[in-house]
Amino acid sequence: MPHTPEWLLLPGFRIIAALAISFFVAYRFIPVIIDVARKKNLVDEPNHRTSHKGKVPTLGGIAIFAGFAIAVLAFNLSSDSLLSPVTVAGAMVIFFLGLKDDVLELSPLKKIYGQVIAGLIVILLGDLRFSSLHGLFGIYQISYIWSVLVTLFVFIVIINSFNLVDGIDGLAAGLAIVSSVFFGEWFFRAGQTGMVVMAVSLIGVLFAFLRYNLLDSRYKIFMGDTGSMLLGFILAVFTVRFNEMNVPGSPIRNMEAAPAFSFAILMVPLFDTLRLFVVRIYTKCTPFAPDRAHMHHILLKLGFNHLQSTYILMMFNIVFVLLAWRFQSLGTMKLFGLLIFSGTILTIIAFVLVSIQKRHRHLDNKQIVNQGKSRIA
């Protein structure tokens, strides 16, 4: 067998190299994708739901997958990286699923089927699954069948939460960077270099993507369903791995209430999705029906632009993580309750501000009309 030089196995080198290569691949690949997408008219047309005005290519997910996969496969070289190839295999299923949806559009049910296949690849072949619920609902150890089903459900929820939150420039990518930083930092402290390599590979491609998504009006691109579902899939892998490394009795464990803490790391997309699903089911609407009721739409109604709305939601996500860190001693159930209560209060405040703003506009318009009538009189 060929001998791998020892310097290639150094954790620091692998982490830095993965970050640099993932960024470089995506950065150089995106302009090529944009040119091809424009020539083949693979673009997003503006409509009543969109915020952009011109035609924008939607295939940024291709570069995200390419940069991530190349960096992960190239620099996860040691025995702590056994999860990497199955993660890339599952991500490949998500990649082709999202690509077909971006080009031809798929029904929600077909997307769920594809997500189930991708999740099962990692769960069964990588043996990545929840073995314990950490006392959530009073449950600790769970059977193999239940562990597979619960893990698969979590994968589907996280994948679709990022798919749904990808509604304004930079938001899905920004939230994924925040989540990857927190997961990656914990994996680094736990000595899980393979997981850190995956985290920084995702961070690298997302910074390259944001350069074109936010900063270049001539070469603007969206990540599409390919990109948003990839983000959710990879972060679902991080979530399950993080929770399994913190099960009660684990020698690595140093995080109490791990399920609630991982919920905090993904707070904005998960809570926003949970809130919308509850509202839509209550009003007897289809849960997957598109609308403009997401939190980023609320911020746009309050007068913030895309970049400001993205920064605000990223900031709140960081605040939720710090809140979970401070109160992790409450335990899983109580910390979940605190996070959901806090998210609900902030949502109510946002809707109240929108209502006040509408009332002021209505009064201003009424005053203008009355002034016009008095002048005519």
C-alpha positions in Angstrom: 0.0 0.0 0.0 1.3 3.5 -0.7 2.6 5.3 2.3 0.9 8.6 3.3 3.4 11.3 4.4 3.0 12.1 8.1 2.7 15.8 7.4 -0.5 15.2 5.4 -2.0 13.6 8.5 -1.3 16.6 10.8 -4.7 17.9 12.1 -3.8 21.5 11.6 -2.6 21.0 8.0 -5.8 19.0 7.1 -8.1 21.7 8.5 -6.4 24.6 6.9 -6.0 22.9 3.6 -9.6 21.8 3.5 -10.7 25.3 4.2 -8.5 26.7 1.5 -9.3 24.1 -1.2 -13.0 24.2 -0.6 -13.0 28.0 -1.0 -10.8 27.9 -4.1 -12.8 25.2 -5.9 -16.1 27.0 -5.3 -14.7 30.5 -6.0 -13.2 29.4 -9.4 -16.2 27.2 -10.4 -19.1 29.6 -9.8 -18.3 32.0 -12.7 -18.2 29.0 -15.1 -21.6 27.8 -13.7 -23.1 31.3 -14.1 -22.0 31.5 -17.8 -23.4 28.1 -18.6 -26.6 28.8 -16.7 -27.2 32.0 -18.6 -26.5 30.4 -22.0 -28.9 27.6 -21.3 -31.5 29.9 -19.6 -31.2 28.0 -16.3 -32.2 31.0 -14.3 -34.8 32.0 -11.7 -37.5 34.3 -13.2 -38.8 37.1 -10.9 -42.4 36.6 -9.8 -44.8 37.9 -7.1 -43.0 35.9 -4.4 -39.4 36.8 -5.3 -37.4 39.8 -4.1 -35.0 40.0 -7.1 -35.7 41.8 -10.3 -33.5 40.2 -13.0 -32.9 36.7 -14.1 -30.5 35.0 -11.7 -28.8 31.5 -12.2 -29.9 29.0 -9.5 -27.2 26.4 -9.7 -24.9 27.6 -7.0 -25.4 24.2 -5.3 -23.2 22.6 -7.9 -20.2 24.6 -6.7 -21.1 24.0 -3.0 -21.2 20.2 -3.6 -18.0 20.2 -5.7 -15.9 22.3 -3.2 -17.2 20.4 -0.2 -16.7 16.9 -1.7 -13.3 17.5 -3.1 -11.9 19.0 0.2 -13.5 16.3 2.4 -12.3 13.4 0.3 -8.9 14.9 -0.2 -8.1 15.7 3.5 -10.0 13.2 5.6 -7.2 10.6 5.5 -7.0 9.1 8.9 -9.1 6.6 10.9 -11.3 9.3 12.5 -12.7 10.1 9.1 -14.7 6.9 8.3 -17.9 8.9 8.2 -16.7 11.1 5.4 -17.2 8.9 2.4 -20.7 7.9 3.3 -21.5 11.6 4.0 -20.3 12.5 0.5 -22.3 9.5 -0.9 -25.5 10.7 0.7 -24.7 14.3 -0.3 -24.4 13.1 -3.9 -28.0 11.8 -3.8 -29.1 15.1 -2.4 -27.1 16.9 -5.1 -28.8 15.1 -8.0 -32.2 15.4 -6.4 -31.8 19.1 -5.9 -30.3 19.6 -9.4 -33.3 17.9 -11.0 -35.6 20.1 -8.9 -33.8 23.3 -9.8 -34.0 22.5 -13.5 -37.3 20.6 -13.9 -39.1 21.0 -10.5 -40.1 18.0 -8.4 -43.1 17.5 -6.2 -42.6 17.7 -2.4 -43.3 14.0 -2.1 -40.5 13.0 -4.6 -38.1 15.3 -2.8 -38.9 13.5 0.5 -38.3 10.1 -1.1 -34.8 11.3 -2.2 -34.1 12.7 1.2 -35.0 9.4 2.8 -32.6 7.5 0.5 -29.8 10.0 1.3 -30.4 9.8 5.0 -30.5 6.0 5.0 -27.1 5.8 3.3 -25.5 7.7 6.2 -27.6 6.1 8.9 -27.2 2.4 7.8 -23.8 2.4 6.1 -22.2 5.0 8.4 -24.0 3.7 11.5 -24.8 7.4 12.3 -28.0 7.4 14.4 -29.4 8.4 17.8 -28.9 5.7 20.3 -30.3 7.9 23.1 -32.8 10.7 23.5 -30.8 12.2 26.5 -33.9 12.1 28.7 -36.2 13.9 26.3 -39.7 13.0 27.3 -38.1 10.8 29.9 -36.6 8.6 27.3 -32.9 7.6 27.2 -31.8 4.4 25.4 -33.9 3.5 22.3 -34.0 0.3 20.1 -32.2 0.1 16.8 -35.4 0.4 14.7 -36.6 3.5 16.7 -33.1 5.0 16.4 -33.2 4.7 12.6 -36.7 6.2 12.4 -35.9 9.1 14.8 -32.7 9.9 13.0 -34.3 9.7 9.6 -37.0 12.1 10.8 -34.4 14.6 12.1 -32.6 14.4 8.7 -35.8 15.2 6.8 -36.7 18.1 9.2 -33.3 19.8 9.0 -33.0 19.4 5.3 -36.3 20.9 4.6 -35.9 23.7 7.2 -32.8 25.0 5.3 -34.7 24.5 2.0 -37.6 26.7 3.3 -35.4 29.3 5.0 -33.5 30.0 1.7 -35.6 33.0 0.7 -33.3 36.0 0.7 -29.7 36.7 -0.3 -27.2 35.1 2.0 -29.5 33.8 4.7 -29.2 30.0 4.3 -25.5 30.3 3.8 -25.0 32.7 6.7 -27.0 30.5 9.1 -25.1 27.4 7.9 -21.8 29.2 8.5 -22.9 30.1 12.1 -24.0 26.5 12.7 -20.8 25.0 11.2 -18.6 27.3 13.3 -20.3 26.1 16.6 -20.3 22.4 15.6 -16.8 22.6 14.3 -15.4 24.3 17.4 -16.9 21.6 19.6 -15.6 18.8 17.3 -12.2 20.4 17.5 -12.2 20.5 21.3 -13.3 16.8 21.2 -10.4 15.9 19.0 -12.6 14.9 16.0 -10.4 16.1 13.2 -12.5 14.4 10.5 -15.6 16.2 11.6 -13.7 19.5 11.8 -12.5 19.0 8.2 -16.1 18.6 7.1 -17.2 21.7 9.0 -14.4 23.9 7.6 -15.0 22.5 4.1 -18.6 23.7 4.3 -17.5 27.1 5.7 -15.0 27.5 2.8 -17.5 26.9 0.0 -20.1 29.1 1.6 -17.8 32.1 1.9 -17.0 31.7 -1.8 -20.7 31.4 -2.6 -21.5 34.6 -0.6 -18.9 36.5 -2.6 -21.1 36.0 -5.7 -24.5 35.9 -4.0 -24.1 39.1 -2.1 -21.2 41.2 -3.5 -21.2 40.8 -7.3 -24.3 42.1 -9.1 -22.8 41.1 -12.5 -22.2 37.5 -11.5 -25.0 37.0 -9.0 -26.1 33.4 -8.3 -28.5 31.6 -6.0 -27.7 28.2 -4.4 -31.1 26.8 -5.4 -32.7 23.7 -3.8 -29.4 21.8 -4.6 -27.5 24.1 -2.3 -30.1 24.5 0.5 -30.8 20.8 0.8 -27.1 20.0 0.8 -26.6 22.4 3.7 -29.4 20.8 5.7 -28.1 17.3 5.0 -24.5 18.1 6.1 -25.7 19.9 9.2 -28.0 17.0 10.0 -24.9 14.8 10.0 -23.2 17.2 12.4 -26.3 17.3 14.6 -26.5 13.5 15.0 -22.8 13.1 15.5 -22.7 15.9 18.1 -25.6 14.3 20.1 -24.1 10.8 20.0 -20.8 12.1 21.3 -22.6 13.6 24.2 -24.8 10.7 25.3 -24.9 10.2 29.1 -21.9 8.1 30.1 -19.8 8.9 27.0 -16.1 9.6 27.8 -16.2 12.6 25.5 -19.3 14.1 26.8 -19.0 17.7 28.1 -22.3 19.2 26.9 -25.4 18.9 29.0 -28.8 18.9 27.2 -27.2 18.2 23.9 -30.4 17.8 21.9 -31.6 21.2 23.0 -28.2 22.7 22.5 -28.1 21.4 18.9 -31.6 22.8 18.4 -30.2 26.2 19.5 -27.4 25.9 16.9 -30.0 25.5 14.2 -32.6 27.6 16.0 -33.6 30.1 13.2 -34.4 27.6 10.4 -35.9 25.0 12.8 -38.1 27.3 14.8 -39.2 29.2 11.7 -40.2 25.9 10.0 -41.9 24.6 13.2 -43.9 27.9 13.5 -45.0 27.9 9.9 -46.0 24.2 9.9 -48.1 24.7 13.0 -49.8 27.8 11.5 -50.4 26.1 8.2 -51.8 22.9 9.7 -54.0 25.0 12.1 -55.4 27.0 9.1 -55.8 23.8 7.1 -53.2 24.8 4.5 -50.6 22.5 2.9 -47.5 22.6 5.1 -45.2 22.9 2.0 -47.2 25.7 0.4 -45.0 28.7 -0.5 -45.8 32.0 1.1 -44.2 35.1 2.5 -44.7 34.5 6.2 -41.2 33.5 7.0 -39.3 35.5 9.6 -37.0 37.0 6.9 -40.1 38.2 5.0 -41.3 39.9 8.2 -38.0 41.7 8.5 -38.3 42.8 4.9 -41.8 44.2 5.7 -40.2 46.2 8.6 -38.0 47.9 6.1 -34.7 46.0 6.4 -32.9 45.0 3.2 -31.7 41.4 2.4 -28.2 41.9 4.0 -29.6 43.5 7.1 -32.2 40.8 7.6 -29.6 38.1 7.1 -27.3 39.7 9.7 -30.1 40.2 12.2 -31.2 36.5 12.0 -27.6 35.3 12.2 -27.1 37.5 15.3 -30.2 36.1 16.9 -29.1 32.5 16.1 -25.8 33.3 17.9 -27.7 34.7 20.9 -29.8 31.5 21.1 -26.7 29.4 21.2 -25.2 31.6 24.0 -28.5 31.3 25.8 -28.4 27.5 25.5 -24.8 27.4 26.7 -25.7 29.5 29.8 -28.7 27.5 30.8 -27.7 24.0 29.7 -27.9 22.9 33.3 -31.7 23.2 33.1 -31.8 19.9 31.3 -33.1 18.9 27.9 -36.8 19.5 28.3 -36.6 22.8 30.2 -34.0 24.2 27.8 -36.2 23.2 24.9 -39.0 25.1 26.5 -36.9 28.1 27.2 -35.7 28.3 23.5 -39.2 27.8 22.1 -40.7 30.4 24.5 -37.9 32.9 23.6 -38.4 32.3 19.9 -42.2 32.8 20.3 -41.8 36.1 22.2 -39.5 37.5 19.5 -41.9 36.4 16.8 -44.8 38.1 18.5 -42.8 41.3 18.9 -41.9 41.2 15.1 -45.6 40.8 14.2 -46.7 43.5 16.5 -44.1 45.9 14.9 -45.4 45.0 11.5 -49.0 45.7 12.7 -48.0 49.1 14.1 -46.2 49.9 10.9 -49.3 49.1 8.8 -51.5 51.2 11.1 -49.2 54.2 10.8 -49.1 53.8 7.0 -52.9 53.6 6.9 -53.2 56.7 9.0 -50.6 58.5 6.9 -52.5 57.6 3.6 -55.8 58.6 5.2 -54.3 61.9 6.2 -53.0 62.6 2.7 -56.4 61.8 1.2 -58.1 64.1 3.7 -55.6 66.9 2.9 -56.3 66.4 -0.8 -60.1 66.7 -0.3 -59.7 69.8 1.8 -57.7 71.5 -0.9 -60.2 70.7 -3.5 -63.0 72.0 -1.3 
